[in-house]
Amino acid sequence: MRTPSRTNQLKLGRHLARFPKARILVVGDLILDHYVWGKVSRISPEAPVPVVHVESETLKLGGAANVYNNVLSLGGQAEVCGVVGADESGRRLVNAMHLPRERRGGVIVDGDRPTTRKTRVVAHNQQIVRFDVERRTEIKTPIQRKMLRHVEARLRDISCLVVSDYAKGVVTASLMAELVRLALLRRIPLVVDPKVEHFSFYKGVTVVTPNHLEAAQAAGVHGDDDASICQAGETLRQRLGCQSVLVTRGEKGMSLFESDGTSLHIPTMARQVYDVTGAGDTVVATLALALATGASMGDGAMLANHAAGIVVGMVGTATVTVAQLAEALKHA
């Protein structure tokens, strides 16, 4: 496995400068991230659990909505296609995305399921507990058809398609098969942030971006050392018939496996890790923008690695700005 020589910062900077010309369509599970912030000073007399004195609450975009938000934060143009429930969480999620009225057609309301919401209770910058409201059953066929009609209508103006799969029921085998067909037809990259249980869905995509645990589990490999990750990455690439597999490895950086049999290890750019929540969303958004502007897979992975190094230094679901990424490139 080779490692990059001194990164060509000027070349990466040129790709970054072209991000505003890219339009990314994000398809997948729309999630509302609800944070409850507080402090703990005592244990409950009712049970051996901490009592959190709530000081504030925040709502943030999660899942495919966070990928969409990351694309915008990085200076790109973004659209989104997914499903929300006919509930208050769905209305809050749509409002938080600030979608122009003409771009709301991709958000399908399904009255038979709730909007996916994750509530995290955080005290002293540590997550105490998380509870989820969701329905993980597959969306019904009429909803899938509405989504696909929207995607097909928008692809003429799209430079990259992203699938953000959180296994909440939106990404199905039939939906993925049609998205692969449409992306090939329009000759645009299809980037997938995957879930282990759905790896069989992703055949023929351009690139998948599993973390090291997902890659090892999906490939049936034990261990996360270099040799194990190399085996997992190449196994997945061959099994899916995709152009590339980009494995994110936390403090060990990233490993890229390409169709010509080469692999590239990229050391982490993170100086300090506070929270990995949403880091995968940042990676896939940055990679998609890079590929949409003509970057090679290797250059796209290096840009994504820089972006991930920034976002894990923040607490909570976060985004990286184009200014932050430009500054990181200067000091690399």
Protein Blocks (a to p, Z undefined) as FASTA:
>chain_A
ZZdddddfklmmmmmmmmmmpccddedddddddddddddfbdcfkbccdddddfbdcddd
ehjllmmmmmmmnopacdddddddddfklmmmmmmnopafklmmmpccdfkbccdddddd
deehiafbdcddddfbdcdfklmmmmmmmmmmmmmmpcbdcdddehnopacfklmmmmmm
mmmmnopacdddddfklmmmmgoiabdcddfklmmmmnopacjbfklmmmmmmmmmmmno
pabdcddehjnopadddfkopacddddfbfbdfblghklmmmmmmmmmmmmnopafklmm
mmmmmmmmmmmmpgcjddddfklmmmmmmmZZ
